[in-house]
Amino acid sequence: MVAELSRKLLREIDAGNETREGRLKRLEFVRASSQILDLSFEAAVMAGELDVEMKRRAKGWGIADSIYSSQAMRETVTARLPYEMVRRVDAAVKRDFSKP
């Protein structure tokens, strides 16, 4: 998710809506106010599979949605999520990704 935010902020710099200093400040805020989870190889593979499937079904689905959902399917993850994200995760977990 940090990579996706970093990419978006770089696009904002290119568009003239953000500065490099502002980008670094925002990324540091995310680091200070978030819990960064390690992503296992298995969860990353699952996230890639989920991303391909969900992009067919859900407009605006991003890789961060897939990473979070793959983690949620593999273990208990607690976080405060916006309703829209909860709805997307609910839709994603309807499919059993544990089988090859």
SEMIPA-745802 format. One record per residue (C-alpha): x, y, z. Coordinates in Angstrom, 3 decimals. Example, Ala and Ser with C-alpha at 12.3 -4.5 7.8 and 13.67 -1.06 7.14 Angstrom:
<recs>
px->12.300&py->-4.500&pz->7.800;
px->13.670&py->-1.060&pz->7.140;
</recs>
This chain:
<recs>
px->0.000&py->0.000&pz->0.000;
px->2.915&py->2.299&pz->0.654;
px->4.149&py->1.648&pz->-2.878;
px->0.765&py->2.600&pz->-4.312;
px->0.686&py->5.825&pz->-2.278;
px->4.255&py->6.635&pz->-3.271;
px->3.369&py->6.130&pz->-6.937;
px->0.298&py->8.362&pz->-6.650;
px->2.284&py->11.123&pz->-4.978;
px->4.912&py->10.947&pz->-7.743;
px->2.127&py->11.399&pz->-10.285;
px->0.953&py->14.428&pz->-8.311;
px->4.478&py->15.887&pz->-8.467;
px->4.501&py->15.388&pz->-12.250;
px->1.116&py->17.129&pz->-12.477;
px->2.398&py->20.056&pz->-10.407;
px->0.060&py->19.355&pz->-7.471;
px->2.700&py->18.135&pz->-4.985;
px->6.323&py->18.782&pz->-4.102;
px->9.060&py->16.229&pz->-3.403;
px->9.278&py->17.527&pz->0.165;
px->5.512&py->17.219&pz->0.563;
px->5.626&py->13.648&pz->-0.750;
px->8.297&py->12.676&pz->1.775;
px->6.343&py->14.361&pz->4.578;
px->3.178&py->12.440&pz->3.676;
px->5.025&py->9.128&pz->3.418;
px->6.670&py->9.719&pz->6.794;
px->3.244&py->10.431&pz->8.291;
px->2.009&py->7.081&pz->6.967;
px->5.031&py->5.335&pz->8.490;
px->4.536&py->7.014&pz->11.868;
px->0.785&py->6.417&pz->12.066;
px->0.485&py->2.939&pz->10.535;
px->1.396&py->-0.607&pz->11.277;
px->3.423&py->-1.950&pz->8.356;
px->2.890&py->-5.684&pz->7.848;
px->5.346&py->-8.037&pz->6.227;
px->3.899&py->-9.715&pz->3.179;
px->4.700&py->-13.400&pz->2.825;
px->5.472&py->-14.919&pz->-0.547;
px->2.253&py->-16.949&pz->-0.384;
px->0.165&py->-13.872&pz->0.406;
px->1.800&py->-11.970&pz->-2.469;
px->0.981&py->-14.792&pz->-4.901;
px->-2.598&py->-14.859&pz->-3.618;
px->-2.816&py->-11.068&pz->-3.940;
px->-1.764&py->-11.258&pz->-7.585;
px->-4.391&py->-13.884&pz->-8.332;
px->-7.046&py->-11.937&pz->-6.472;
px->-6.084&py->-8.702&pz->-8.239;
px->-6.593&py->-10.206&pz->-11.696;
px->-9.992&py->-11.625&pz->-10.774;
px->-11.289&py->-8.591&pz->-8.904;
px->-10.270&py->-6.100&pz->-11.608;
px->-12.699&py->-7.959&pz->-13.864;
px->-15.516&py->-7.542&pz->-11.334;
px->-14.904&py->-4.359&pz->-9.319;
px->-14.321&py->-0.948&pz->-10.825;
px->-11.488&py->0.891&pz->-9.082;
px->-10.014&py->-2.228&pz->-7.470;
px->-6.309&py->-1.730&pz->-6.785;
px->-3.372&py->-3.900&pz->-5.829;
px->-3.583&py->-2.521&pz->-2.270;
px->-7.113&py->-3.922&pz->-2.038;
px->-5.780&py->-7.288&pz->-3.156;
px->-2.852&py->-7.257&pz->-0.737;
px->-5.062&py->-6.363&pz->2.210;
px->-7.648&py->-8.964&pz->1.205;
px->-5.051&py->-11.702&pz->0.802;
px->-3.723&py->-10.919&pz->4.279;
px->-7.254&py->-10.930&pz->5.692;
px->-7.933&py->-14.335&pz->4.135;
px->-4.729&py->-15.789&pz->5.609;
px->-4.835&py->-14.358&pz->9.116;
px->-6.744&py->-12.093&pz->11.433;
px->-6.136&py->-8.472&pz->10.530;
px->-7.641&py->-5.695&pz->12.586;
px->-7.974&py->-2.216&pz->11.211;
px->-10.436&py->0.596&pz->10.854;
px->-11.579&py->0.473&pz->7.273;
px->-13.905&py->2.724&pz->5.301;
px->-17.216&py->1.067&pz->4.421;
px->-16.280&py->0.840&pz->0.726;
px->-13.133&py->-1.164&pz->1.546;
px->-15.106&py->-3.486&pz->3.827;
px->-17.616&py->-4.046&pz->1.014;
px->-14.807&py->-4.889&pz->-1.430;
px->-13.166&py->-7.286&pz->1.009;
px->-16.513&py->-8.981&pz->1.621;
px->-16.953&py->-9.443&pz->-2.125;
px->-13.428&py->-10.779&pz->-2.482;
px->-13.677&py->-13.416&pz->0.214;
px->-16.735&py->-15.016&pz->-1.341;
px->-14.344&py->-16.956&pz->-3.547;
px->-12.221&py->-19.701&pz->-1.984;
px->-8.618&py->-18.896&pz->-2.956;
px->-7.138&py->-21.578&pz->-0.719;
px->-7.499&py->-24.211&pz->-3.449;
px->-5.112&py->-24.222&pz->-6.422;
</recs>
